[in-house]
């Protein structure tokens, strides 16, 4: 299912790095208004948060879901019902969050949901550690790919997320996603219909390797790539145990990342506003 290639037999009850066996586990599903503007629109992005993950990021802000297993098992009929419920509530899309390790379960549910009238664009919201083989199964199924590009350095990827070959695998996956759906296309209301939307979380001390990420996107994917440069990093989970991650992002680090993207000619930037320090927010 993923580049870890655990080789376990889920049908026999075995679980690999993602902890999943024969059932998909969902933490929550609701209209979400904190996603990128082209996904949210007026009525929200219909997010389904899948429990567990094929990465083990030391700084994960959703670690209770991705690492600690917060959620409940659902069968394919219930998962299909979630999709249809989000459509009935007016959401602009179905946003599958952390789907890599549960693709077979998603495809089973989609077959049921489509038969019952599901027609919204599907968003594949992934950490970016995906195999080409799995992505090829999704060709013609997924409308919008939204991968992370987390790191440019293998050693940092291994240290912070427990996977050594992330940069190589991630770049190949992003190229395949773009091959399938192309640049992000918006309708007259600015709502995403199809295409690639990349997320890049800026980390303290240059750990994310922003310079190489933006160079790759501009020169090897497309200068029209829609890129969200994210400023939301703050220490979570195990980050406090790592000196390089144990502080919030500095304003200067965020704006340096924006400058690097501009220097490469990337202009479709869904950049966030730099967050105020907590002491100001609380006032």
N, C-alpha and C positions, 0 to 999 in steps of 0.2 A: 504493500500500500504506500509506503514512503521510502525515502532513501536509506533509512536505517536498516531495512531488509532484515527484520528480526527473525523471520523464518518460523514463527510460531503458528500453530494450528488453532485459530480462534474457534472453529467449530467443535473442537475438542475441549474448549474451556480454557485454553492457554492464552496468556496475555503477554505482550511485549512491552516496549518502552512507554506506550501510550495507555496501558492498563485496560484497554477495551477488549472484551471477548465477543460474545454472541449478541450483545444488545448495545444499542446506541444510548448514551446518557445525555440528557439535556438539562442545562442549568436554568434557563429562562427563555421566554420568547415574548417580545413586545415591540410596539413601534418605538424606534430609537431616534432621538433628535440631536445626538451628539456626534453623529458621523459627518462625513464630508458633505458640503452643501449640495452637490449634484445628486446625492443619494437621499438626502433628507427631504428636500422640497418643503411643502406645506404640511404633509401628513405623516412624515417620518419614514424611516427605513425599517422594514419588517425583519428584525434581527432574531435569529435563533442561535443561542449560545450553546455550543456543544462542549461537554465536559471532557477534561484531559486534553493532551496536546502531544505532538511528536517532538516538541522541543522542551528543554528544561531551563528556561531563562531565569537566571538568578535574581533579576530585577522585575519580574512579571507583576504588573499592577492588578491582574486578575488571577493571582496565584491560588486563591481559594477554589476557583473553578478549574484552572489548567493543571494544577499540581496536587491539590488536596481532594479533588473529586466531588465538589459540591454539585449536586444535581440528582435527577431521578431517571431510571430506565424508562424508555418508551418504545413501543413497537412501531412498525412502519405505518399502520393506520393512524395512530395518534400523531406521528410526525407529519404525515400528510395533512391531518386536521389542523395542525398548528399553522402550516403554510396557508391553507385556505382561510383560516381565521384572520390571519394578518392581512390577506387580500381583502376580506370583507370589511376590515377596519379602515381601509383606504390607503394602506401603505403603498409606496411607489415601487417597491421591489421586495424580494425575499433575500435577506442577507445572511448567508451561512457562515457563522463565525467559528474559526478553527475546524474546518471540515476535512482536512487532509486524511486523518486516520479513520474517518467514518464514511468515505465515499460510497461503498457498496450499499450502506443503509440509506443514504440520501437518495441514491438512484432508485431503490425500491420504493421509497415514499413518493418520489416525484412521479413515478408511473401512475400511482393511485391518484395523486393530486391533479395531474394533468387530465386524467379521465373525468375528473369532477369539475374541471373548468379553470384550473390554475393557469394564468397567462402572464403573470408579472415577470419582468426581467429577474434573472437569478444572479446573485453576487457571490463569488467565491472569495471569501475574506480569510486569507491564509497567512501564516508566518513565513511563507515563501520557500519552505523546504519540501518540495514536491518532485516526484519522479515524472519524467516525460511520459512513461507508460500510462500512469494514472491520468495525467492531463489529456492524453489522446482519447481516453474514454469519455472525457467531458467535452470534446470538440462538438459543437452544435447543441450542447445542453446548457452550458454556462454562457451568459450574456456579458457579464462584467467580471473581470478578474481584478482583485484588489490584494496583491501580495505585499508583504513587507520586504524591504531590502535592509536587513539588520546590520550586516558587517561586510567589510572588504578583506579582512585578515583572518586566515584559518585559525591561528593560535588564539586570537581573541574570541572567535566563535566557539572554539572548544572550551575555553575557560568560562565563558559567560552563558552558553546555552547547551553545552555538552555534545556538540557535533563539530567534527574537525573540517569537513568538506563543504561547509555551508556556502562560501562564496561561489565556488564552481557550480554547485547544484542550483543555487539560487539564480545565478545569471542564465543558466540554460533554461530554467523554468520560466523566467520572465520573458525570454525570447520566444518560447513556445506559446505562452499566453498571448503575446502580441501578434504572433503569426495567426492565431485563431480569430482574434477579435479586433485587432488594429487599435488605433488611437481612440480615446474616449469620445463618444458622440453624445451630444445633448439635444433634447427636443426644444421647442420654442419657449418652454417655461424654464429651461436650464436644468432639466432632470435627465440624469444619465440613462441611456438606453442600451448602449453596447460599448465595449472597449476596455482598455487597460487603465487602471488607476493605481499608482504606486505610492506606498507609505514608507517614509524613512524617519525613524525616531533618532533625533540627535542625542548622543550620549556625552557625558562629561569627558574631558581629557582626550577628545578626538577618537574615542574607542569605536565609534560606528563606521569610521572610514568614509566620511561623506564625500571627500574629493573624488575617490574612485567610483562611488555609486553614481554621482551625477555625470561623471565622464562617460561611464558605461551607458547610461540611459541616453545621453545626447548623441553619442557617436556610434553605438552598436544597436540601439533599439529605435528611438525616434526623438528628434528635437521637439516634437509635438506631444511628448509624454506628459500626462497630467500627474503631477507629483505633489504629494502632501508632505512638506517638511514639518515635522512635529516637534513642538517645544515642551511637551507635557512631562518630560522625564523628572521623576523625583524618586528618592530611594524607597524601595519596597522589598518585601520578602527577605531575601538573603543579601541584598545589596549593601546593607549596613556593615556586613562583615568584610567588605572589599574596599580598601581605601580609595581606589580610583572611582568607585561608584557611590560612595557614601555621602555625597552632597548633591543638592539640586543642580540643574543645568544653569550656567551663567548666561546672562543676556548676550554678552559678547560672543559666546560660543554659538548661540542660535543665529545671530546675524552673520557670523562668518560662514555658516552653512548656507544661508540664503545667497550670500555673495558668490560662493563657489558655484551654485546652481546657475546664477545669472551669467557668470563668466563662461559657462559651457553653452549658453544660448537657450537654456530651458526657461520658458516663459509662462507655462501653464502651471503656476504654483498656487496650491491651496494652502498657503502658509497660515499657521495659527498666530494669534496675538500672543506675545510673550506673557506668561501668567505672572500676576502680581505675587509678591511674597505673601506667605500665609498670614503674617501679622496684619497686613493691610486688608486682606480679604475678610478677616474676622471682624474688623472694625466696621 
